[in-house]
């Protein structure tokens, strides 16, 4: 007798990760380590090799997504766009989308995703990496995710703000969350 169908397990996991308001950030806010300490190599949406320390010197807003996500990831991106619309000093902040799908989210797919969401690639970077690098970065950002099959994940809904040195200074958890505190943090960092 089956206790849970795969669909029931997926829904349970989404509810667990998506609605839990506890601080899950074991590697970010509670750890003062810079994400730029990582030596991992990524590819951006143009296929160019990127190291995270290349982002040092500017405030970054980061989220982990996957392009086949039907609802949550597009909403996270939309929340980031709304945040950007409210930032006073746009030239001082960039946006990074780290894909958790090392199989399907190739640079070409990430580029198509950026075009679909009309992201300004002068300020937005979409990154593809190896599964071990993705897992390490997820741990540093406090993002929990589970891969079910290619193109299918359950995951935390976090938008993370990094200071100029790559340290986590604030996070927005949940979809369509109040961004007032994050906006204040961003504007303070940019002054």
N, C-alpha and C positions, 0 to 999 in steps of 0.2 A: 504494500500500500504506500503510495506517495504521500508524504506529509506536505510538501510544497511543490507546486509546478514551477518550472523555470520562470514563467511570467510573474508569479506571486513572489518568488525570491528576488527578482529584479525590482519590482515595485517596493518591496520591503527595504531593499538596500537604498533605493533612491530616497525614500522617506527618511531612513535613518541618517544618511549622509546629508541630504538636502535641507532637513528641517531641524537638525540638532543644533542648538545654540551654544553648546559648551565650547570653550576655547580648545580647539583641536591642534593648535599650532605648536607642536612640540619642538620643531626645528627652526621656527622663525622668530616670533615675538619673544619667546622665552629664551632664545639663544641669540647672543649678540654677534653672530658670525655673518660676514658678508657673503652673499651669494656669488660675488665676483671672485671668491677664493677658489671656486671650482675651476679645474683645468679642462673641463669637458669641451668638446668641439661639436657645434651644431651647424645646420644649414638654414639659411634664411629663405624666404619665399622666392628669391631669385636663384637659389642654388649656391650662393656664396657661403664659404666657410666662415663661421662666426664663433668667437669666444665671448663668454659673458662679460669679462672685464672690459670689453670694448664699449660697454654701456656706462662705465664709471664716469662720474662728472656731471650727470644729469639725473634728475628724479625720474623714476620709472614706475609705471602702473602695469602690473603683471596679472595675467590670469592663465590658467591651464584649461585648454579646450580640446575638442576633437571635431573635425569638420562634418562628420556624418551625424552629429548630435541633432535631433529633430527640434528640441525646444530650449533646453537649458543653456547651452553654449551660445546660441544666437542672442538669448536674453542677457547673458553676461557681457557679451560684446556691446549690446545696446546700452547696458548700464555704464560701461566704460565710455561710450560716446557721449552719453548724458553728462557724465562727470567732466569730460573734456570740454563740453560746451560751457560749463560753469567756471572753468579755471581761468584766472585772470592773465597769467603769464604763460601762454601756450608754448612759447619757444623754449621754455625751461623744462618741459616734461615730455617724455616719450612713452609709448605703449608697447608692451610685448605680449604676444600670445604664444605660449609654449604648447605645442601639441602633445597630448599623451598617447597618440596613436602613431607608433613608430612604423607600422606597416603601410597604412593607406594614406597618411598625410604627408605625401611627398612635397617638395618645394613647389611643384606645379599646382598641386591641389591647394596648397596654402595660398598661392598667388590668386587662384580662382576665387577662393573664399574671401580674400581681401577685396577683390574687385566686386564680388557680390554684395559685400557689406559697405562698399564705398569708403574704405579705409585709406587715409592719406599715408602712403608708404614712405613719405619723408619723415613721419613721426611714429609710424606703426611698423613693428617688425614681427613677423610670424616665424617661429622656429620649429624645425624638425630635428629630432635627435635619436640616438640609440636608446633602447629600452632601459639600460642601466643608468644612463644620464638623466632620463626622464624621471625615473624612480628617485634618484638622488635629489633632483631639484624639487620634486613633489614633497619629499620629506623636509627639505629646508624651508619650503613655503607653507608647510602644514596642510597640504592638499592630500586628501585620501582618495584613492580611486581603485576600482576593481575592473579588470578587463574580462568580458564575457566571451567575446569572439571578435574577429577583425571588424572594427567599426562600431563596437558596442561596449560602452563603459557606464558604470555608475561612479559618481565623483562628487567631491565637495564643491560647493559654489562659493568660491573665494576670489575676491579681487584684492591684490596686495599692493601696497605702496612701499617702494624702496627709496631710501634717501640716496644722495649722490655717491655714497660709498658702498651701496648695495645692501644695506641693512634694512630688515623689515621694520617699518615704523607704524604701520596701520593696516588693518584689513577690514573689508566689507564682506559680511557673510550673508548669503541668501540672495534671492532674486528680487529685484525692484526694492531693495532695502533703502533706508534713509541714508543719504550720502553727505549729510551736513557735516558730521565729524571728519570724514575723509577729505572733504573739500577744504575744511579749515586746516587740516594737516598739510595738504598739498600746497595751499596758498602760503602757509608759514614756511614750508621748505623752499618755496620759490622766491621768497623775499630775502 
